[in-house]
Structure formats: C-alpha cells, structure tokens
Amino acid sequence: MALDDNQLGSFLRTRREKVDAASAGVVDTTRRRVTGLRREELALLAGVTSWLRTTKTRS
C-alpha cells in the first residue's frame, strides 16, 4: 500500500516536530515559527541533501 504525497508529508512533519533543535545539536540563531527541525536541518543531520525535494516542488 503506497502513501500519497500528502500522507507522506504529514507523517514526516509529525516526526520532525517531535525533535527539538537543541537536543539534536542544531545551533538555532533564528526565530522558529513552528516546533521541531526544519527539512534542511534534518537532511544535514541525516547526511543527505534536500535539493531533490526543493527542485521537485518548484517544477
């Protein structure tokens, strides 16, 4: 059973919201509008690039 984009996005968002930036070792120098890690921060910690997601969204 495959998840559609909206379900997958919701799942990933809920997981990112559960991780505090400070506890993940991310230095936060800006104000956050939402709780949790940003996509770019998660990608950096995971050792992957968020380029594909950004490029796919823009096209």
Beta strands, then each sheet from edge to edge (+ up, - down):
end
